[in-house]
Amino acid sequence: MSIIAAYNEAWDTGNTEALAEILHDEFVFNPHVGGITMGKSDVLAFAGNNAPSSENNRVLFENNEVGVAHSIVHFANGSTSEAVLSFLQFKDGKIISMETGATPLSDDYKLVGSE
């Protein structure tokens, strides 16, 4: 299984133990909002606590050094869902950094083929 696919599965199931194994101890997350940076412990705390859910997860590219992924993300607070593009860097077979960019989707958004 790819690193990104393993990350998506762990995130979507709230499996923080699996996430802890996938994220490098030096992990840094730079999300597309808020101008903040999160570390491994921040993400693990967030993952098990009202975390956003995703659908249509796709690995666009992945090798031993980097990966690019895309998904539709829905937030627990009810804010507008987003199409999220993620760039990930790997070290020692784990995710060491992740940066996202996103496009907000309209309130009446429906995933193509879901009807």
Secondary structure, DSSP 8 states (H G I E B T S, - for coil): --HHHHHHHHHHHT-HHHHHHHEEEEEEEE-SSTT--EEHHHHHHHHTSS--EEEEEEEEEE-SSEEEEEEEEE-TT----EEEEEEEEEETTEEEEEEEEEEE--TT---TT--
